[in-house]
Amino acid sequence: MQKYIITGKNSQETAASMLNKPQNRRKVTDPLAKAFGAEFVEFLYLNHPEFDFMCVVMAKKDEDIAAVTNLIYASGAFTTFNWYRAFEAEEWKNVFQLASNNMASYISAKQKAEED
């Protein structure tokens, strides 16, 4: 399973709905996450000016997260809704190790311009 961070800004309509009928949205959306083979690790509300929702999700692949976030965004519940692949420190080290192992293959635009 891979780790993902999802952030969003709740819409005015969602805020009004929550005022009219307060809900535990984690409980409500847990079956949706499971339908995509995902599970919540954290489900948080924040007082940030650009996003007021954040969750950490474990899922098998990017396509699952892309699909579920597009579904939720299309509902109008959020004015912004974004997802990011997250890496643990050791995983991130391995990403840079892969880059390091192959950096001799890269030719920058500046290097190429100097050759001609």
C-alpha positions in Angstrom: 0.0 0.0 0.0 1.1 3.5 -0.8 0.6 6.6 1.4 -1.3 9.6 0.1 -2.2 13.1 1.4 -5.5 14.6 0.4 -6.3 18.3 1.0 -9.5 20.2 0.3 -11.5 23.4 1.0 -15.1 22.6 1.9 -17.7 24.4 -0.1 -20.2 26.9 1.3 -22.9 24.3 0.6 -21.0 21.7 2.6 -20.6 24.1 5.5 -24.4 24.9 5.4 -25.2 21.2 5.3 -23.0 20.5 8.3 -24.6 23.4 10.2 -28.1 22.0 9.5 -27.1 18.4 10.3 -23.7 17.9 11.9 -22.0 14.7 10.7 -18.9 12.7 11.3 -17.8 12.7 7.7 -15.1 10.1 8.3 -17.8 7.5 9.2 -19.9 8.6 6.3 -17.0 8.3 3.7 -15.3 5.2 5.1 -17.4 2.9 2.9 -16.4 5.0 -0.2 -12.7 4.6 0.7 -13.1 0.9 1.1 -14.8 0.6 -2.3 -11.6 1.9 -3.8 -9.4 -0.4 -1.7 -8.2 2.5 0.5 -8.2 3.2 4.2 -8.0 6.4 6.2 -5.0 6.8 8.6 -5.9 10.4 9.6 -9.0 12.4 8.9 -8.5 16.0 10.0 -10.2 19.4 9.8 -8.0 22.5 9.9 -8.2 26.3 10.3 -6.0 27.0 7.3 -7.0 29.7 4.8 -6.4 27.6 1.7 -7.6 24.2 2.9 -9.7 23.1 5.8 -9.6 19.4 5.3 -6.7 16.9 5.2 -6.5 13.2 5.4 -3.8 10.6 5.1 -4.9 7.5 3.1 -3.3 4.2 2.3 -4.2 2.8 -1.1 -2.8 0.4 -3.7 -2.2 2.8 -6.6 -2.4 6.4 -7.9 -5.4 5.6 -10.2 -7.5 4.6 -7.2 -6.8 7.9 -5.4 -7.3 9.9 -8.7 -10.6 8.2 -9.2 -12.0 8.8 -5.7 -10.8 12.4 -5.5 -12.4 13.2 -8.9 -15.6 11.6 -7.7 -15.6 13.7 -4.5 -14.6 16.9 -6.2 -17.3 16.5 -8.9 -19.9 16.3 -6.1 -19.4 20.0 -5.3 -18.6 19.3 -1.6 -15.2 21.0 -2.0 -14.0 24.1 -3.9 -10.5 22.6 -4.1 -9.6 19.0 -3.6 -6.0 17.7 -4.3 -4.0 14.6 -3.7 -0.3 13.9 -3.3 1.8 10.8 -3.1 3.7 10.8 0.2 6.9 9.0 0.9 8.5 7.8 4.1 12.1 9.0 4.7 13.6 5.6 3.5 11.4 5.6 0.4 12.5 9.1 -0.4 16.1 8.1 0.0 15.5 5.3 -2.5 14.0 7.7 -5.0 17.1 9.8 -4.9 19.3 6.7 -5.0 17.6 5.7 -8.3 18.2 9.3 -9.6 21.8 9.2 -8.5 22.4 5.8 -10.2 21.2 7.2 -13.5 22.3 10.8 -13.5 25.1 10.2 -16.0 22.4 9.7 -18.6 21.0 13.2 -18.2 22.2 16.1 -20.4 20.9 19.5 -19.4 19.7 22.1 -22.0 22.8 24.2 -21.1 25.2 21.3 -21.7 23.5 20.5 -25.0 23.6 24.1 -26.2 27.3 24.3 -25.4 28.0 21.2 -27.6 26.5 22.7 -30.7 
